[in-house]
Amino acid sequence: MAEPVPSAEEFLAFGRQALASQPFSQLLGAELTALQAGVVELQLQLPLTAQLQQQHGFAHGGVLSYLADNALTFAGGTALRVPVVTAEFKINYLRPGIGERLVARARAVHVGRSQAVCSCEVFALQDGAEKLCALAQGTIAALPEKAET
């Protein structure tokens, strides 16, 4: 018999708890703003200050990559409904991340028994408008029952 699907509120509460346990996510001010099975929205609440930029004044690729990686993992993890890690991902930087904040939206595209393939769009928010600045795709893998250290 299949496990009951958690409510939207239960998914979001679980995701926020998981995010709160990640020191790096806390450092960057990451916040889950939406989460359901296989779909996530993750935002940086920190403004895009000089500390998060590269030498040309754009959001650093590592910041965009962090958002994509974490969003992909949340999308895959909620779709698989088991503990997961990122097995691989790639990112295409489309335009400079310029604006006040960043937001990533990811979804599971294909879900198997032990992995999910997910896609993610990362946007820069400026003056209330969203500009697509990166696309990512990743494979999210279920952790074995007893993860090796």
N, CA and C of each residue as an Amber inpcrd file, in Angstrom:
protein
   447
   0.8400000  -1.1820000   0.0000000   0.0000000   0.0000000   0.0000000
   0.8910000   1.2540000   0.0000000   0.6060000   2.2100000  -0.8660000
   1.4110000   3.4240000  -0.9930000   1.2050000   4.3370000   0.2130000
   2.3050000   5.0260000   0.5490000   2.2330000   6.0120000   1.6270000
   1.3600000   7.1700000   1.1910000   0.6130000   7.7770000   2.1310000
  -0.1780000   8.9410000   1.7440000   0.7360000  10.1130000   1.3690000
   0.3160000  10.8900000   0.3950000   1.0880000  12.0520000  -0.0320000
   0.8980000  13.1620000   0.9860000   2.0210000  13.7500000   1.4670000
   1.8880000  14.8500000   2.4330000   1.1630000  16.0450000   1.8150000
   0.5340000  16.8360000   2.6630000  -0.1330000  18.0520000   2.1970000
   0.9310000  19.0690000   1.7720000   0.4970000  20.1070000   1.0710000
   1.4110000  21.1670000   0.6470000   2.0880000  21.8130000   1.8570000
   1.3350000  22.0070000   2.9210000   1.8890000  22.6230000   4.1340000
   2.9290000  21.7040000   4.7750000   2.6610000  20.3790000   4.7830000
   3.6160000  19.4240000   5.3510000   4.8940000  19.3590000   4.5210000
   4.7620000  19.3660000   3.1960000   5.9370000  19.3790000   2.3240000
   6.7780000  20.6260000   2.6020000   6.1370000  21.7820000   2.6400000
   6.8650000  23.0310000   2.8300000   7.5440000  23.0610000   4.1950000
   6.8590000  22.6220000   5.2470000   7.4470000  22.5950000   6.5910000
   8.6520000  21.6530000   6.6280000   8.5240000  20.4670000   6.0170000
   9.6340000  19.5110000   5.9630000  10.8220000  20.1310000   5.2160000
  10.5550000  20.7360000   4.0660000  11.6180000  21.3560000   3.2730000
  12.3080000  22.4780000   4.0060000  11.5450000  23.3090000   4.6820000
  12.1440000  24.4140000   5.4380000  13.0130000  23.9030000   6.5780000
  12.6000000  22.8090000   7.1910000  13.4050000  22.2030000   8.2580000
  14.7230000  21.6820000   7.6800000  14.6550000  21.0240000   6.5320000
  15.8630000  20.5190000   5.8830000  16.7850000  21.6700000   5.4940000
  16.2280000  22.7250000   4.9390000  17.0200000  23.8820000   4.5380000
  17.6700000  24.5390000   5.7510000  16.9510000  24.6190000   6.8570000
  17.4850000  25.2240000   8.0850000  18.6660000  24.4300000   8.6330000
  18.7700000  23.1550000   8.2850000  19.8800000  22.3330000   8.7800000
  21.1300000  22.4650000   7.9090000  21.0700000  23.2740000   6.8610000
  22.2060000  23.4720000   5.9580000  22.8810000  24.8080000   6.2740000
  24.0280000  24.8020000   6.9560000  24.6850000  26.0670000   7.3080000
  24.9610000  26.9810000   6.1120000  25.3660000  26.4080000   4.9690000
  25.6650000  27.2400000   3.7990000  24.4110000  27.9400000   3.2890000
  23.3000000  27.2260000   3.2980000  22.0380000  27.8310000   2.8740000
  21.6470000  28.9760000   3.8010000  21.8970000  28.8070000   5.0750000
  21.5980000  29.8690000   6.0380000  22.4970000  31.0770000   5.8000000
  23.7730000  30.8290000   5.5050000  24.7190000  31.9120000   5.2230000
  24.2350000  32.7580000   4.0470000  23.6960000  32.1050000   3.0260000
  23.2250000  32.8140000   1.8320000  21.8030000  33.3520000   1.9710000
  21.1190000  33.0290000   3.0600000  19.7610000  33.5250000   3.2450000
  18.7650000  32.8630000   2.3250000  18.9350000  31.5670000   2.0720000
  18.0130000  30.8430000   1.1880000  16.6870000  30.6000000   1.8900000
  15.6080000  30.6910000   1.1230000  14.2700000  30.4450000   1.6640000
  13.4410000  29.6720000   0.6490000  12.8170000  28.5910000   1.1270000
  11.8630000  27.8620000   0.2940000  10.5560000  28.6290000   0.3120000
  10.0950000  29.0470000  -0.8520000   8.8370000  29.7950000  -0.9190000
   7.6950000  28.9420000  -1.4450000   8.0290000  27.7930000  -2.0520000
   7.0030000  26.8410000  -2.4960000   7.6480000  25.4750000  -2.6070000
   6.8990000  24.4480000  -2.2010000   7.4080000  23.0830000  -2.2960000
   6.2350000  22.1170000  -2.3250000   6.2450000  21.2510000  -3.3130000
   5.2950000  20.1490000  -3.3940000   6.0220000  19.0020000  -4.0770000
   5.3920000  17.8850000  -4.2150000   6.0680000  16.7220000  -4.7960000
   6.6250000  17.0500000  -6.1690000   7.9540000  17.0920000  -6.2560000
   8.6190000  17.3050000  -7.5310000   8.6920000  18.7220000  -8.0290000
   8.2630000  19.7010000  -7.2450000   8.2630000  21.1020000  -7.6810000
   8.7190000  21.9870000  -6.5220000   9.6230000  22.9360000  -6.8160000
  10.1530000  23.7890000  -5.7560000  10.4190000  25.2040000  -6.2760000
  10.3050000  26.1630000  -5.3630000  10.7820000  27.5230000  -5.6100000
  11.6680000  27.8860000  -4.4340000  12.8990000  28.2740000  -4.7370000
  13.9070000  28.6160000  -3.7380000  14.4310000  30.0000000  -4.0540000
  14.4580000  30.8770000  -3.0480000  14.9270000  32.2490000  -3.2540000
  16.0530000  32.5830000  -2.2990000  16.9040000  33.4940000  -2.7360000
  17.8770000  34.0910000  -1.8240000  17.2420000  35.3540000  -1.2740000
  17.1400000  35.4240000   0.0340000  16.5670000  36.6160000   0.6500000
  17.6100000  37.7140000   0.8400000  18.8920000  37.3490000   0.7480000
  19.9410000  38.3580000   0.8050000  19.8970000  39.1910000  -0.4720000
  20.0840000  40.4870000  -0.3730000  20.1790000  41.2810000  -1.6090000
  21.4740000  40.9250000  -2.3470000  21.4820000  41.1430000  -3.6480000
  22.6720000  40.8570000  -4.4520000  23.7200000  41.9420000  -4.2570000
  24.3460000  41.9170000  -3.0970000  25.3780000  42.8940000  -2.7670000
  26.7140000  42.4860000  -3.3790000  27.7140000  43.3290000  -3.2330000
  29.0460000  43.0700000  -3.7960000  29.6250000  41.7440000  -3.3130000
  29.2920000  41.3010000  -2.1080000  29.8270000  40.0500000  -1.5790000
  29.3510000  38.8290000  -2.3680000  28.2640000  38.9480000  -3.1160000
  27.7280000  37.8330000  -3.8990000  27.9720000  38.0150000  -5.3960000
  28.7960000  38.9900000  -5.7530000  29.0210000  39.3030000  -7.1570000
  30.4410000  38.9450000  -7.5830000  30.6090000  38.8200000  -8.8960000
  31.9460000  38.6520000  -9.4390000  32.4730000  40.0370000  -9.8490000
  33.6310000  40.0860000 -10.4840000  34.3220000  41.3540000 -10.7440000
  33.5820000  42.3100000 -11.6740000  32.5940000  41.8380000 -12.4400000
  31.8430000  42.7120000 -13.3440000  30.5370000  43.2030000 -12.7330000
  30.2780000  42.8230000 -11.4900000  29.0650000  43.2850000 -10.8170000
  27.8430000  42.3910000 -11.0110000  28.0360000  41.2000000 -11.5920000
  26.9390000  40.2460000 -11.7780000  26.9360000  39.2670000 -10.6100000
  25.8060000  38.6270000 -10.3810000  25.7650000  37.5540000  -9.3850000
  26.8270000  36.5160000  -9.7600000  27.6030000  36.1010000  -8.7870000
  28.6660000  35.1200000  -9.0330000  28.0510000  33.8110000  -9.5190000
  28.7040000  33.1630000 -10.4710000  28.2160000  31.8890000 -10.9930000
  28.0440000  30.8460000  -9.9070000  28.8610000  30.8980000  -8.8690000
  28.7310000  29.9600000  -7.7640000  27.4300000  30.1470000  -6.9970000
  26.9570000  31.3800000  -6.9180000  25.6830000  31.6520000  -6.2430000
  24.5210000  31.1130000  -7.0850000  24.5720000  31.3590000  -8.3960000
  23.5490000  30.8150000  -9.2970000  23.5780000  29.2900000  -9.2620000
  24.7770000  28.7260000  -9.2630000  24.9440000  27.2830000  -9.2490000
  24.4280000  26.6830000  -7.9410000  24.6970000  27.3390000  -6.8100000
  24.1610000  26.8660000  -5.5300000  22.6330000  26.7790000  -5.5950000
  22.0020000  27.8630000  -6.0710000  20.5370000  27.8920000  -6.1330000
  20.0020000  26.7670000  -7.0140000  20.6120000  26.5910000  -8.1780000
  20.1640000  25.5410000  -9.0940000  20.3450000  24.1670000  -8.4530000
  21.5070000  23.9010000  -7.8930000  21.7920000  22.6020000  -7.2840000
  20.8020000  22.2880000  -6.1700000  20.5910000  23.2210000  -5.2750000
  19.6900000  22.9640000  -4.1500000  18.2410000  22.8220000  -4.6140000
  17.8210000  23.6410000  -5.5690000  16.4520000  23.5230000  -6.0850000
  16.2510000  22.1810000  -6.7850000  17.2310000  21.7680000  -7.5980000
  17.1480000  20.4690000  -8.2630000  17.0200000  19.3420000  -7.2370000
  17.7990000  19.4270000  -6.1760000  17.7940000  18.3770000  -5.1570000
  16.4680000  18.3300000  -4.4100000  15.9050000  19.4800000  -4.0810000
  14.5920000  19.4920000  -3.4290000  13.5080000  18.9310000  -4.3590000
  13.5770000  19.2930000  -5.6340000  12.5810000  18.7700000  -6.5830000
  12.6980000  17.2500000  -6.6840000  13.9270000  16.7550000  -6.8420000
  14.1220000  15.3150000  -6.9490000  13.8050000  14.5740000  -5.6620000
  14.1980000  15.1450000  -4.5420000  13.9470000  14.4970000  -3.2540000
  12.4750000  14.3790000  -2.9260000  11.7210000  15.4160000  -3.2160000
  10.2850000  15.3530000  -2.9250000   9.5580000  14.4430000  -3.9120000
  10.0880000  14.3200000  -5.1290000   9.4900000  13.3980000  -6.1020000
   9.7780000  11.9480000  -5.7110000  11.0150000  11.6760000  -5.2830000
  11.3910000  10.3170000  -4.8920000  10.9150000   9.9630000  -3.4840000
  10.7650000  10.9760000  -2.6420000  10.2990000  10.8250000  -1.2560000
  11.2180000   9.9420000  -0.4120000  12.5230000  10.1050000  -0.6570000
  13.5610000   9.4500000   0.1400000  14.7260000  10.4390000   0.2720000
  15.6580000  10.2010000   1.2070000  16.8550000  11.0530000   1.2680000
  17.6590000  10.9430000  -0.0290000  18.1550000  12.0830000  -0.5230000
  18.8210000  12.1210000  -1.8260000  20.0800000  12.9870000  -1.7890000
  20.8660000  12.8410000  -2.8420000  21.9940000  13.7280000  -3.1150000
  21.9990000  14.0230000  -4.6090000  22.7010000  15.0660000  -4.9830000
  22.8850000  15.3700000  -6.4000000  23.9580000  14.4410000  -6.9510000
  23.6170000  13.6750000  -7.9860000  24.5920000  12.8080000  -8.6380000
  25.3890000  13.5920000  -9.6820000  24.7130000  14.4910000 -10.3690000
  25.3810000  15.3720000 -11.3480000  24.4180000  16.4800000 -11.7390000
  24.9910000  17.5940000 -12.1970000  24.1550000  18.6130000 -12.8140000
  25.0110000  19.4790000 -13.7070000  24.3530000  20.1220000 -14.6410000
  25.0190000  21.0860000 -15.5170000  24.2110000  22.3600000 -15.4970000
  24.8920000  23.4530000 -15.7800000  24.2110000  24.7440000 -15.7750000
  24.6670000  25.5400000 -16.9880000  23.7200000  26.2300000 -17.5940000
  24.0070000  27.1610000 -18.6810000  23.6960000  28.5570000 -18.1720000
  24.7030000  29.4290000 -18.1870000  24.5080000  30.8280000 -17.8100000
  24.0600000  31.5730000 -19.0570000  22.8570000  32.1480000 -19.0190000
  22.2600000  32.7590000 -20.1990000  22.4840000  34.2580000 -20.2840000
  22.4170000  34.9240000 -19.1450000  22.6460000  36.3710000 -19.1000000
  23.1100000  36.7090000 -17.6900000  23.7070000  37.8740000 -17.5140000
  24.1840000  38.2550000 -16.1830000  23.0460000  38.3240000 -15.1670000
  23.3190000  37.8370000 -13.9820000  22.3690000  37.9370000 -12.8790000
  22.4850000  39.3030000 -12.2440000  21.6390000  40.2100000 -12.6710000
  21.6510000  41.5860000 -12.1630000  20.2770000  41.8830000 -11.5900000
  20.2410000  42.3920000 -10.3850000  18.9620000  42.7190000  -9.7750000
  19.0570000  42.7390000  -8.2700000  17.8880000  42.6850000  -7.6410000
  17.8470000  42.7410000  -6.1870000  17.9890000  41.3650000  -5.5540000
  17.4070000  40.3450000  -6.2000000  17.3990000  38.9990000  -5.6200000
  17.4060000  37.9550000  -6.7220000  17.5990000  36.7000000  -6.2880000
  17.5710000  35.5680000  -7.2120000  16.4980000  34.5830000  -6.7690000
  15.8870000  33.9150000  -7.7410000  14.8980000  32.8760000  -7.4530000
  15.1240000  31.7150000  -8.4210000  15.0300000  30.5070000  -7.8900000
  15.1620000  29.2990000  -8.7120000  13.8720000  28.5070000  -8.6280000
  13.4340000  27.9980000  -9.7700000  12.2600000  27.1310000  -9.8290000
  12.6710000  25.8360000 -10.5120000  12.4460000  24.7240000  -9.8330000
  12.8470000  23.4300000 -10.3730000  11.6790000  22.4580000 -10.3260000
  11.7550000  21.4540000 -11.2120000  10.7250000  20.4180000 -11.2290000
  11.3550000  19.1080000 -11.6700000  10.7890000  18.0260000 -11.1830000
  11.2040000  16.6920000 -11.6110000  10.5930000  16.4280000 -12.9830000
  11.4240000  16.0590000 -13.9280000  10.9770000  15.7770000 -15.2890000
  10.7210000  14.2860000 -15.4690000  11.5690000  13.4650000 -14.8730000
  11.4100000  12.0080000 -14.9290000  11.8070000  11.4270000 -13.5830000
  10.9710000  10.5630000 -13.0370000  11.2380000   9.9510000 -11.7340000
  11.2380000   8.4380000 -11.8930000  12.3630000   7.8250000 -11.5330000
  12.4740000   6.3720000 -11.5290000  12.4440000   5.8600000 -10.0990000
  12.9190000   4.6310000  -9.9030000  12.9360000   4.0670000  -8.5490000
  14.0450000   4.6480000  -7.6900000  15.1980000   4.9440000  -8.2980000
  16.3440000   5.3830000  -7.4940000  16.9270000   6.7180000  -7.9220000
  16.3730000   7.3300000  -8.9490000  16.8680000   8.6360000  -9.3670000
  15.7750000   9.4340000 -10.0620000  15.9840000  10.7410000 -10.0540000
  15.0730000  11.6540000 -10.7470000  15.9110000  12.6180000 -11.5790000
  15.4540000  12.8930000 -12.7760000  16.0790000  13.9070000 -13.6190000
  15.2130000  15.1590000 -13.4910000  15.8670000  16.2690000 -13.1520000
  15.1380000  17.5090000 -12.8600000  15.6840000  18.6630000 -13.6830000
  14.8420000  19.6630000 -13.9140000  15.2650000  20.8780000 -14.6090000
  15.0110000  22.0810000 -13.7040000  15.7820000  23.1390000 -13.9440000
  15.6890000  24.3310000 -13.0930000  15.9240000  25.5840000 -13.9230000
  15.1580000  26.6140000 -13.5990000  15.3670000  27.9490000 -14.1720000
  15.7310000  28.8820000 -13.0190000  16.7500000  29.7100000 -13.2310000
  17.1660000  30.6890000 -12.2250000  16.9230000  32.0830000 -12.8080000
  16.2100000  32.8980000 -12.0360000  15.8520000  34.2470000 -12.4610000
  16.4880000  35.2910000 -11.5500000  16.8190000  36.4240000 -12.1310000
  17.1940000  37.6040000 -11.3530000  15.9610000  38.5010000 -11.3020000
  15.6450000  38.9870000 -10.1130000  14.4980000  39.8810000  -9.9320000
  15.0030000  41.3150000  -9.8590000  14.5070000  42.1590000 -10.7540000
  14.9060000  43.5670000 -10.7660000  13.6900000  44.4340000 -11.0520000
  13.4250000  45.3460000 -10.1440000  12.2830000  46.2620000 -10.2660000
  10.9760000  45.5040000 -10.5340000  10.7970000  44.3680000  -9.8520000
   9.5750000  43.5880000  -9.9730000   9.5010000  42.6930000 -11.1940000
  10.5070000  42.7440000 -12.0630000  10.5110000  41.9080000 -13.2670000
  11.5150000  40.7730000 -13.1050000  11.1900000  39.6170000 -13.6840000
  12.0870000  38.4670000 -13.6610000  12.8120000  38.3650000 -14.9890000
  14.1270000  38.1110000 -14.9110000  14.9150000  37.8560000 -16.1210000
  15.6000000  36.5090000 -15.9450000  15.3650000  35.6080000 -16.8910000
  15.9860000  34.2930000 -16.8580000  17.4890000  34.4540000 -17.0460000
  18.2650000  33.9590000 -16.0900000  19.7240000  34.1000000 -16.2180000
  20.4580000  32.7670000 -16.2760000  19.8080000  31.6530000 -15.9080000
  20.4820000  30.3600000 -16.0010000  19.4610000  29.2260000 -16.1150000
  19.8670000  28.1810000 -16.8170000  19.0980000  26.9400000 -16.9100000
  19.9990000  25.8080000 -16.4250000  19.4280000  24.8850000 -15.6620000
  20.2120000  23.7530000 -15.1690000  19.4020000  22.4700000 -15.2980000
  20.1120000  21.3700000 -15.3890000  19.4930000  20.0460000 -15.3920000
  20.3730000  19.1500000 -14.5430000  19.7480000  18.2750000 -13.7550000
  20.5350000  17.4050000 -12.8990000  19.8800000  16.0690000 -12.6580000
  20.7100000  15.1280000 -12.2130000  20.2490000  13.8140000 -11.7990000
  20.3530000  13.7480000 -10.2940000  19.2490000  13.4600000  -9.6510000
  19.1790000  13.3840000  -8.1990000  19.0240000  11.9100000  -7.8330000
  19.9370000  11.4050000  -6.9840000  19.9730000   9.9930000  -6.6620000
  19.5540000   9.7340000  -5.2200000  18.8080000   8.6590000  -5.0520000
  18.4190000   8.2220000  -3.7020000  19.6570000   7.7390000  -2.9630000
  19.7630000   8.1100000  -1.6970000  20.8410000   7.5870000  -0.8690000
  20.5580000   6.1300000  -0.5250000  21.6050000   5.3130000  -0.4060000
  21.3640000   3.9410000   0.0320000  20.7990000   3.9460000   1.4600000
  20.1730000   2.8420000   1.8480000  19.5920000   2.7510000   3.2100000
  20.5840000   3.2000000   4.2690000  21.8050000   2.6860000   4.2390000
  22.8700000   3.0670000   5.1610000  23.9220000   3.7770000   4.3460000
  23.9290000   5.1110000   4.3660000  24.8980000   5.8760000   3.5810000
  26.3030000   5.6200000   4.1110000  27.2380000   5.3760000   3.1840000
  28.6350000   5.1770000   3.5690000  29.2670000   6.5240000   3.8320000
  30.1710000   6.5640000   4.8000000  30.8610000   7.8260000   5.1040000
  32.2490000   7.8530000   4.5380000
